[in-house]
């Protein structure tokens, strides 16, 4: 099964809103007019494209007036081009030439960080990379326990504290120290699921970055923000708060399979200008897809190649 087929299978909720909605609007060979375009704009909002819906429909209206689009297939093809342009990014490539590659994982409470870290461990292990995980979420013992279970399942080492209230920065430093001494390719550091309004916890993230950088030059090389796709447009404001406080290098979109709000990804990408690295499409540890804009757009538009 190819990437497009897997995404089509997993993104049924978003596709049922967007692709099936377009078919319903054009049912009976309906022609493009102002009323149809209004319905299309409402549909795009329903798919959680948010403010992006209005300029998209304005462009479709302009092209129709010029005679360039005249029916459903033209609209689908043009919509595909517009949506792809909003997701323009270079492919996800990570430099493993200087090891360890240190990845800091951040995100709000309940965003799916722990499960996403497990999926990253599995993905890197499948690529032949050795992985160590740092359980720097010391506010919840359950978080470290859960991470330890996932590390064992995926064959990753783990550094954690069994004491309540341990210094997260110390855990992060020990993780990188262990990564260097054990010759690990990748060190993934979990952080406490924090509310984006908690400035003191944002300061803690900066402390973690500083101490890690003292052990490995230029670390962390990547800081990835996990975003819960089910939050839709609300995820954008949360992400903005994070990126204003922390130097985020990429986005991980979790729980895409569990929402009809997959369209929010366009707004998130446009608002932040950050590359989407991976998308989570299910609970299983292997269901983390490297993000490919073309396959994603075709999956939610119902296109079959």
C-alpha positions as CSV (number, residue, x, y, z in Angstrom):
1,X,0.0,0.0,0.0
2,X,1.5,3.4,-1.1
3,X,1.5,6.6,0.9
4,X,-1.5,8.0,-0.9
5,X,-3.6,4.9,-0.2
6,X,-2.6,4.9,3.5
7,X,-3.5,8.5,3.9
8,X,-6.8,8.0,2.0
9,X,-7.6,5.2,4.4
10,X,-6.7,7.2,7.5
11,X,-8.1,10.7,6.6
12,X,-11.6,9.6,5.9
13,X,-13.3,12.1,8.2
14,X,-11.7,15.1,6.5
15,X,-12.3,13.7,3.1
16,X,-15.9,12.9,3.8
17,X,-16.4,16.6,4.6
18,X,-14.3,18.1,1.8
19,X,-14.4,15.8,-1.2
20,X,-17.9,14.4,-0.6
21,X,-19.1,18.0,0.0
22,X,-17.8,19.2,-3.3
23,X,-19.5,16.3,-5.1
24,X,-22.8,17.3,-3.3
25,X,-22.5,20.9,-4.3
26,X,-22.1,20.0,-8.0
27,X,-24.7,17.3,-7.9
28,X,-26.9,17.2,-11.0
29,X,-24.3,19.0,-13.2
30,X,-24.9,22.2,-11.4
31,X,-23.1,25.2,-12.9
32,X,-20.8,27.6,-11.1
33,X,-22.5,30.8,-9.9
34,X,-22.3,33.1,-6.9
35,X,-24.6,30.8,-4.9
36,X,-22.4,27.8,-5.5
37,X,-19.3,29.6,-4.6
38,X,-20.8,30.8,-1.4
39,X,-21.6,27.1,-0.5
40,X,-18.1,26.1,-1.4
41,X,-16.7,28.8,0.9
42,X,-18.9,27.5,3.7
43,X,-17.7,24.0,3.0
44,X,-14.0,25.0,3.2
45,X,-14.7,26.7,6.6
46,X,-16.4,23.5,7.7
47,X,-13.2,21.6,6.7
48,X,-11.5,24.0,9.1
49,X,-9.5,25.9,6.5
50,X,-10.5,29.0,8.4
51,X,-9.6,32.5,7.0
52,X,-7.9,30.8,4.1
53,X,-11.3,29.8,2.7
54,X,-12.3,33.3,1.5
55,X,-9.2,34.1,-0.7
56,X,-9.4,30.6,-2.1
57,X,-12.9,31.0,-3.3
58,X,-12.2,34.5,-4.5
59,X,-9.5,33.0,-6.8
60,X,-11.9,30.4,-8.0
61,X,-14.4,33.1,-8.8
62,X,-11.8,35.1,-10.7
63,X,-10.7,32.1,-12.8
64,X,-14.4,31.2,-13.5
65,X,-15.1,34.7,-14.7
66,X,-12.1,34.5,-17.0
67,X,-13.4,31.3,-18.4
68,X,-10.6,29.1,-17.0
69,X,-12.8,26.8,-14.8
70,X,-16.2,25.6,-15.7
71,X,-17.2,22.6,-13.7
72,X,-16.5,20.2,-10.8
73,X,-13.3,18.7,-12.1
74,X,-11.8,22.1,-13.0
75,X,-12.6,23.3,-9.4
76,X,-11.0,20.2,-7.9
77,X,-7.9,20.6,-10.0
78,X,-7.6,24.3,-9.3
79,X,-8.3,23.7,-5.6
80,X,-5.5,21.1,-5.6
81,X,-3.0,23.6,-7.0
82,X,-4.0,26.3,-4.5
83,X,-3.8,24.0,-1.5
84,X,-0.5,22.5,-2.7
85,X,0.9,26.1,-2.9
86,X,0.0,26.6,0.7
87,X,2.0,23.6,1.8
88,X,5.1,24.3,-0.2
89,X,8.2,23.1,1.6
90,X,11.4,21.3,1.1
91,X,11.4,17.5,1.8
92,X,12.1,16.4,5.3
93,X,15.8,15.6,5.4
94,X,17.8,15.2,8.6
95,X,21.5,15.4,8.9
96,X,22.8,12.4,10.8
97,X,26.5,13.1,9.9
98,X,27.1,14.7,13.3
99,X,25.8,12.5,16.0
100,X,23.9,12.5,18.2
101,X,21.1,14.4,16.5
102,X,19.2,15.9,19.4
103,X,15.5,16.5,19.0
104,X,13.5,18.4,21.6
105,X,9.8,17.6,21.6
106,X,7.4,20.3,22.9
107,X,3.6,20.8,23.0
108,X,0.6,21.5,25.1
109,X,-1.1,19.0,27.5
110,X,-2.8,16.2,25.7
111,X,-1.4,17.0,22.3
112,X,-0.1,13.4,21.8
113,X,3.6,14.0,22.5
114,X,4.4,10.7,24.2
115,X,2.7,8.6,21.5
116,X,4.4,10.7,18.8
117,X,7.8,10.1,20.5
118,X,7.2,6.4,20.5
119,X,6.5,6.6,16.8
120,X,9.6,8.5,16.1
121,X,11.6,5.9,18.0
122,X,10.2,3.2,15.9
123,X,10.7,5.1,12.7
124,X,14.3,5.9,13.4
125,X,14.9,2.3,14.6
126,X,13.5,1.0,11.3
127,X,16.0,3.2,9.5
128,X,18.8,1.5,11.4
129,X,19.4,4.4,13.9
130,X,20.1,3.9,17.5
131,X,17.9,6.0,19.8
132,X,17.9,7.2,23.4
133,X,15.0,9.0,25.0
134,X,15.1,11.5,27.8
135,X,12.0,11.7,30.1
136,X,12.3,15.4,31.0
137,X,8.6,15.6,31.9
138,X,9.2,15.3,35.6
139,X,5.9,16.8,36.7
140,X,4.0,13.6,36.0
141,X,5.6,10.3,37.0
142,X,3.1,8.5,34.7
143,X,4.6,10.3,31.7
144,X,8.0,8.8,32.4
145,X,6.5,5.4,33.0
146,X,4.6,5.5,29.8
147,X,7.7,6.6,27.9
148,X,9.7,3.8,29.5
149,X,7.2,1.3,28.2
150,X,7.4,2.7,24.7
151,X,11.2,2.8,24.8
152,X,11.3,-0.9,25.7
153,X,8.9,-1.8,22.9
154,X,10.9,0.2,20.3
155,X,14.3,-0.9,21.4
156,X,15.3,2.6,22.6
157,X,17.4,3.5,25.7
158,X,15.9,5.8,28.2
159,X,17.1,8.3,30.8
160,X,14.7,9.2,33.6
161,X,14.4,10.1,37.2
162,X,12.4,8.1,39.7
163,X,12.3,11.1,42.1
164,X,9.4,13.6,42.0
165,X,10.3,17.1,41.0
166,X,13.7,16.3,39.4
167,X,15.2,19.0,37.4
168,X,14.1,18.6,33.7
169,X,17.2,20.3,32.4
170,X,19.4,17.8,34.4
171,X,17.5,14.9,32.8
172,X,18.0,16.5,29.4
173,X,21.7,17.0,30.0
174,X,22.1,13.4,31.2
175,X,20.3,12.1,28.1
176,X,22.7,13.9,25.8
177,X,25.7,12.8,27.9
178,X,24.5,9.2,27.6
179,X,23.9,9.6,23.9
180,X,27.5,10.7,23.4
181,X,29.0,8.0,25.6
182,X,26.9,5.2,24.1
183,X,27.4,6.4,20.5
184,X,23.7,6.9,19.9
185,X,22.5,8.4,16.6
186,X,19.5,10.2,17.9
187,X,18.5,11.6,21.3
188,X,14.8,12.5,21.7
189,X,14.0,14.7,24.7
190,X,10.4,14.8,26.0
191,X,9.2,17.9,27.9
192,X,6.3,18.5,30.2
193,X,3.0,19.0,28.4
194,X,2.7,22.6,29.2
195,X,0.0,25.2,28.7
196,X,1.2,27.8,26.2
197,X,0.3,30.6,28.7
198,X,2.7,29.3,31.4
199,X,5.6,31.6,30.9
200,X,7.7,30.0,33.7
201,X,7.5,26.7,31.9
202,X,8.5,28.4,28.6
203,X,11.6,29.7,30.5
204,X,12.3,26.1,31.6
205,X,12.3,25.0,27.9
206,X,15.0,27.7,27.2
207,X,17.0,26.3,30.1
208,X,16.8,22.8,28.7
209,X,18.1,24.1,25.3
210,X,21.0,25.9,26.9
211,X,22.3,23.0,29.0
212,X,21.9,20.6,26.1
213,X,23.9,23.0,23.9
214,X,26.7,23.0,26.4
215,X,27.3,19.2,25.9
216,X,26.7,19.0,22.1
217,X,27.5,21.9,19.9
218,X,24.4,23.3,18.1
219,X,22.0,21.0,20.0
220,X,19.2,20.6,19.9
221,X,19.5,20.5,16.1
222,X,15.7,20.1,15.9
223,X,12.8,21.4,18.1
224,X,9.5,19.9,17.0
225,X,6.1,21.1,18.2
226,X,3.4,18.5,18.4
227,X,0.0,19.8,17.5
228,X,-3.3,18.0,18.1
229,X,-5.2,18.1,14.8
230,X,-8.5,17.7,16.6
231,X,-8.1,21.2,18.0
232,X,-8.5,22.7,14.5
233,X,-8.1,26.5,14.3
234,X,-7.4,26.7,18.1
235,X,-4.1,24.9,17.4
236,X,-2.9,27.9,15.5
237,X,-3.0,30.3,18.5
238,X,-1.3,27.7,20.7
239,X,1.4,27.1,18.1
240,X,2.0,30.9,17.7
241,X,2.6,31.2,21.5
242,X,5.1,28.4,21.3
243,X,7.0,29.7,18.3
244,X,7.2,33.2,19.9
245,X,8.9,31.8,22.9
246,X,10.8,28.8,21.6
247,X,12.8,28.4,18.4
248,X,10.7,25.7,16.8
249,X,12.1,24.0,13.6
250,X,9.3,21.8,12.6
251,X,5.8,20.6,13.2
252,X,4.4,17.1,14.1
253,X,0.6,16.9,13.5
254,X,-1.0,14.3,15.7
255,X,-4.4,12.6,15.5
256,X,-5.2,13.5,11.9
257,X,-7.2,10.3,11.6
258,X,-9.5,11.3,14.4
259,X,-10.8,14.5,13.1
260,X,-12.7,16.2,10.3
261,X,-10.6,19.2,10.8
262,X,-7.6,18.2,8.7
263,X,-8.0,21.5,6.8
264,X,-6.5,23.3,9.8
265,X,-3.1,22.0,8.7
266,X,-3.2,24.6,5.9
267,X,-3.8,27.5,8.3
268,X,-1.1,26.2,10.7
269,X,1.4,25.9,7.9
270,X,0.5,29.4,6.5
271,X,0.5,31.1,9.9
272,X,3.8,29.7,11.1
273,X,5.8,29.2,7.9
274,X,7.3,26.0,9.5
275,X,7.7,22.7,7.7
276,X,5.4,19.9,8.7
277,X,7.8,17.0,9.4
278,X,5.4,14.1,10.2
279,X,1.7,13.4,10.6
280,X,0.2,10.9,12.9
281,X,-2.6,8.9,11.4
282,X,-3.5,6.3,14.1
283,X,-2.6,4.9,17.5
284,X,-0.3,2.1,16.3
285,X,3.4,2.9,16.6
286,X,4.0,2.5,12.9
287,X,1.3,5.1,11.9
288,X,3.6,8.1,11.6
289,X,3.9,9.3,8.0
290,X,6.6,11.6,6.7
291,X,4.6,14.5,5.4
292,X,4.2,14.8,1.6
293,X,2.0,17.7,0.5
294,X,0.9,16.1,-2.7
295,X,-0.2,12.9,-1.1
296,X,-2.0,14.7,1.7
297,X,-3.9,17.0,-0.6
298,X,-4.9,14.2,-2.9
299,X,-6.1,12.1,0.0
300,X,-8.5,14.8,1.4
301,X,-9.7,15.7,-2.1
302,X,-10.4,12.1,-2.9
303,X,-8.2,12.0,-5.9
304,X,-7.1,8.6,-7.2
305,X,-3.8,8.5,-9.2
